[in-house]
Amino acid sequence: MYTNDTISPKKRPINLTIREDVVRAAKALNLNASQAAEAGIQAAIREARTQEWLRSNKSAILAHNNRVYQSGVLLKATWFGDDRGSI
């Protein structure tokens, strides 16, 4: 995904079908429908990638959580200066 905010990637026109009430509300609020649609699509891409990453790393996450449950964390928090040691 493109993340550099200083350079605009090339844009191309596409056709979208959007509910009429949504279009009316956007116009009433002077929203730029193209920008709003692009932001929504970007959010959907981020969410889909997050879910894909979680699915593909599920076994490693479960193994890590199991190890922490059985053995505790690798490093204890020592910055408290008392015997709390963990959060």
Secondary structure by P-SEA (a helix, b strand, c coil): cccccccccbbbbbbbbbbaaaaaaaaaacccaaaaaaaaaaaaaaaaaaaaaaaaaaaaaaaaaaaaaaccccccccccccccccc
